[in-house]
Amino acid sequence: MTERSFDPGALVDAAAPLLKLALTPESRAQTILHLKIAAEQAELLLSAIIGDEYEPAPVYQP
């Protein structure tokens, strides 16, 4: 299985018409920047190794 790289520009170009968004070149660039930042943060979160002892409790007790 090949891993696909995230292309925020392609996502914006595909999603904007579906969401009926009229993006200016400036807002498109800013949207792409924010998606890149979100992808970097997600990658960092998903790369953390979490052991079984760190699973959330089944019942919340303050």
C-alpha positions as YAML, in Angstrom:
chain: A
units: angstrom
residues:
- id: 1
  name: MET
  ca: [0.00, 0.00, 0.00]
- id: 2
  name: THR
  ca: [1.41, 3.37, -0.94]
- id: 3
  name: GLU
  ca: [1.07, 6.31, 1.39]
- id: 4
  name: ARG
  ca: [-0.37, 9.46, -0.14]
- id: 5
  name: SER
  ca: [1.00, 12.83, 0.81]
- id: 6
  name: PHE
  ca: [-1.40, 15.52, 1.95]
- id: 7
  name: ASP
  ca: [-2.01, 18.22, -0.65]
- id: 8
  name: PRO
  ca: [-3.85, 21.11, 1.00]
- id: 9
  name: GLY
  ca: [-4.11, 23.01, -2.29]
- id: 10
  name: ALA
  ca: [-5.94, 20.13, -3.93]
- id: 11
  name: LEU
  ca: [-8.25, 19.84, -0.92]
- id: 12
  name: VAL
  ca: [-9.12, 23.56, -1.07]
- id: 13
  name: ASP
  ca: [-9.66, 23.41, -4.83]
- id: 14
  name: ALA
  ca: [-11.97, 20.40, -4.49]
- id: 15
  name: ALA
  ca: [-13.88, 21.47, -1.38]
- id: 16
  name: ALA
  ca: [-14.48, 25.16, -2.11]
- id: 17
  name: PRO
  ca: [-16.99, 24.60, -4.94]
- id: 18
  name: LEU
  ca: [-18.79, 21.91, -2.94]
- id: 19
  name: LEU
  ca: [-19.11, 24.33, -0.02]
- id: 20
  name: LYS
  ca: [-20.01, 27.18, -2.38]
- id: 21
  name: LEU
  ca: [-17.04, 29.23, -1.19]
- id: 22
  name: ALA
  ca: [-15.75, 32.05, -3.35]
- id: 23
  name: LEU
  ca: [-12.12, 32.32, -2.28]
- id: 24
  name: THR
  ca: [-9.90, 35.23, -3.21]
- id: 25
  name: PRO
  ca: [-6.27, 34.38, -3.97]
- id: 26
  name: GLU
  ca: [-5.34, 35.75, -0.53]
- id: 27
  name: SER
  ca: [-7.96, 33.75, 1.36]
- id: 28
  name: ARG
  ca: [-7.06, 30.61, -0.62]
- id: 29
  name: ALA
  ca: [-3.40, 31.03, 0.37]
- id: 30
  name: GLN
  ca: [-4.34, 31.54, 4.03]
- id: 31
  name: THR
  ca: [-6.64, 28.52, 3.99]
- id: 32
  name: ILE
  ca: [-3.85, 26.37, 2.56]
- id: 33
  name: LEU
  ca: [-1.45, 27.67, 5.22]
- id: 34
  name: HIS
  ca: [-3.88, 26.79, 8.02]
- id: 35
  name: LEU
  ca: [-4.46, 23.32, 6.57]
- id: 36
  name: LYS
  ca: [-0.69, 22.74, 6.43]
- id: 37
  name: ILE
  ca: [-0.37, 23.75, 10.08]
- id: 38
  name: ALA
  ca: [-3.28, 21.49, 11.08]
- id: 39
  name: ALA
  ca: [-1.71, 18.57, 9.17]
- id: 40
  name: GLU
  ca: [1.63, 19.09, 10.93]
- id: 41
  name: GLN
  ca: [-0.09, 19.15, 14.32]
- id: 42
  name: ALA
  ca: [-2.07, 16.01, 13.50]
- id: 43
  name: GLU
  ca: [1.09, 14.22, 12.38]
- id: 44
  name: LEU
  ca: [2.79, 15.14, 15.65]
- id: 45
  name: LEU
  ca: [-0.16, 13.91, 17.70]
- id: 46
  name: LEU
  ca: [-0.50, 10.67, 15.76]
- id: 47
  name: SER
  ca: [3.23, 9.92, 16.06]
- id: 48
  name: ALA
  ca: [3.10, 9.81, 19.87]
- id: 49
  name: ILE
  ca: [3.51, 6.33, 21.28]
- id: 50
  name: ILE
  ca: [0.83, 5.72, 23.87]
- id: 51
  name: GLY
  ca: [0.91, 2.59, 25.97]
- id: 52
  name: ASP
  ca: [-2.10, 0.66, 27.21]
- id: 53
  name: GLU
  ca: [-1.70, 2.18, 30.67]
- id: 54
  name: TYR
  ca: [-2.66, 5.56, 29.22]
- id: 55
  name: GLU
  ca: [-6.09, 4.54, 27.93]
- id: 56
  name: PRO
  ca: [-8.90, 6.79, 29.11]
- id: 57
  name: ALA
  ca: [-11.02, 5.64, 32.01]
- id: 58
  name: PRO
  ca: [-14.31, 3.97, 31.01]
- id: 59
  name: VAL
  ca: [-16.20, 6.23, 33.43]
- id: 60
  name: TYR
  ca: [-15.37, 9.87, 34.10]
- id: 61
  name: GLN
  ca: [-14.92, 10.53, 37.81]
- id: 62
  name: PRO
  ca: [-13.79, 14.05, 38.78]
...
